[in-house]
């Protein structure tokens, strides 16, 4: 029978590789949106800021993996990056792209919040407490972004309606 530590370490490593790939997916999603926010400058500015945070999150995860003698998964990174590009591109054909992206961004941020929460739990329970502060920093950034996204949905909806009423393209 396996001990708790024999279960936690591989699960923790897998989770780190997964969140590394998810952050690459986030970069792809952000990059596809940044060029398409003509009428939503506050969202563009926050996405640019969060892109920088995301790059730092990737570096933090790489540092943790290296400290554990492990590395990220290029295959997972590539797969999720491609899926992020496809997801963002699928919204570009929608007449309400900004709305769909806002909803998807909120869901995605909450997925990342759950991922970091799980990793923090494994770090604490598995004796990897020295990395908890790095994971908590990423968690706080994701929580801040999720709060921004959900708090901005009313303005997105109203701006979209106002632009459409004025006969303008409001989708992005």
C-alpha angles and dihedrals in degrees: 000000000000122000122235091253091052088056099041101053097056090041090051092049091048090049091051091050090048094050090046088056092044090055089053088051088051091054090053092049093048094046093052091050099045094071092050107055103094094142098036109062095160091057091046092052093048092047090052089051092046090049088061090047090050092053089052090049090054090051091050092052091047089052092051092048091048091049087055092048092251137111138211124266113256089195093055091044092052095044095051093042089056092047090050091054092048093048093050092045091051090062094052092076092054120098088223099045095147092054094049090046091050092053092044092047091053092050091046094050090052091051088054091047090054091047094052092044090055092047092051090052091051092046092053096043095041097051095254092120092135089075096046094094091056092050092045090053090055091045091053091050091051091047090051092050093047089051091050092049097048092042090052098051095089090053092046091052094047094045090048092052093045093050092047090048088053090052095251131133102262099173095099 
